[in-house]
């Protein structure tokens, strides 16, 4: 496990798409569990409403809009 909160916060903009440079390992400072399938779980708020998304390693980071 690795906390990448600060890296993601720096990339948040005015859209639900979060752009990172390169793949997850490059953007987040290394691979915490080599040769193991990994995922990224993000808990967030949009307009005060909480949301949560889990992505496969290196998937584009697109936060679903919360209803």
C-alpha positions as CSV (number, residue, x, y, z in Angstrom):
1,X,0.0,0.0,0.0
2,X,1.1,3.5,-0.7
3,X,-0.6,6.9,0.1
4,X,-0.5,9.0,-3.1
5,X,-3.0,11.7,-1.8
6,X,-0.6,14.6,-2.2
7,X,0.5,13.7,-5.7
8,X,-3.1,13.5,-6.8
9,X,-4.1,16.7,-5.0
10,X,-1.5,18.6,-7.0
11,X,-3.0,17.4,-10.3
12,X,-6.7,18.1,-9.5
13,X,-8.1,20.8,-11.8
14,X,-11.5,22.0,-13.0
15,X,-12.5,18.7,-14.6
16,X,-13.0,15.1,-13.3
17,X,-10.0,14.0,-15.3
18,X,-6.7,13.9,-13.4
19,X,-3.7,13.9,-15.7
20,X,-0.5,12.3,-14.4
21,X,2.8,12.1,-16.1
22,X,3.6,8.6,-17.4
23,X,2.4,5.5,-15.7
24,X,1.3,5.1,-12.1
25,X,4.7,3.8,-10.9
26,X,6.5,6.8,-12.4
27,X,3.9,9.3,-11.2
28,X,3.6,7.9,-7.7
29,X,7.3,7.2,-7.0
30,X,7.7,3.5,-7.5
31,X,6.0,0.2,-7.3
32,X,5.0,-0.9,-3.8
33,X,4.3,-4.5,-4.8
34,X,6.2,-5.7,-7.9
35,X,4.6,-8.5,-10.0
36,X,1.3,-8.1,-8.2
37,X,-1.8,-6.8,-9.9
38,X,-2.6,-3.4,-8.3
39,X,-5.4,-0.9,-8.2
40,X,-5.9,2.7,-7.2
41,X,-8.8,3.7,-5.0
42,X,-9.7,7.4,-4.7
43,X,-12.2,8.8,-2.3
44,X,-13.2,12.4,-3.3
45,X,-15.9,15.1,-3.1
46,X,-17.5,17.0,-5.9
47,X,-19.8,19.9,-4.9
48,X,-19.7,18.5,-1.3
49,X,-20.9,15.0,-2.3
50,X,-18.7,12.1,-1.6
51,X,-17.6,9.6,-4.2
52,X,-15.3,6.7,-4.6
53,X,-13.7,5.0,-7.6
54,X,-11.3,2.0,-7.9
55,X,-9.1,1.8,-11.0
56,X,-6.9,-0.9,-12.5
57,X,-3.2,0.0,-12.6
58,X,-2.5,2.6,-15.2
59,X,-6.1,3.2,-16.2
60,X,-6.9,6.9,-17.0
61,X,-8.0,8.7,-13.8
62,X,-11.5,9.9,-14.4
63,X,-13.7,10.7,-11.4
64,X,-17.3,9.7,-11.9
65,X,-19.7,12.6,-11.2
66,X,-21.7,12.1,-7.9
67,X,-25.5,12.3,-8.1
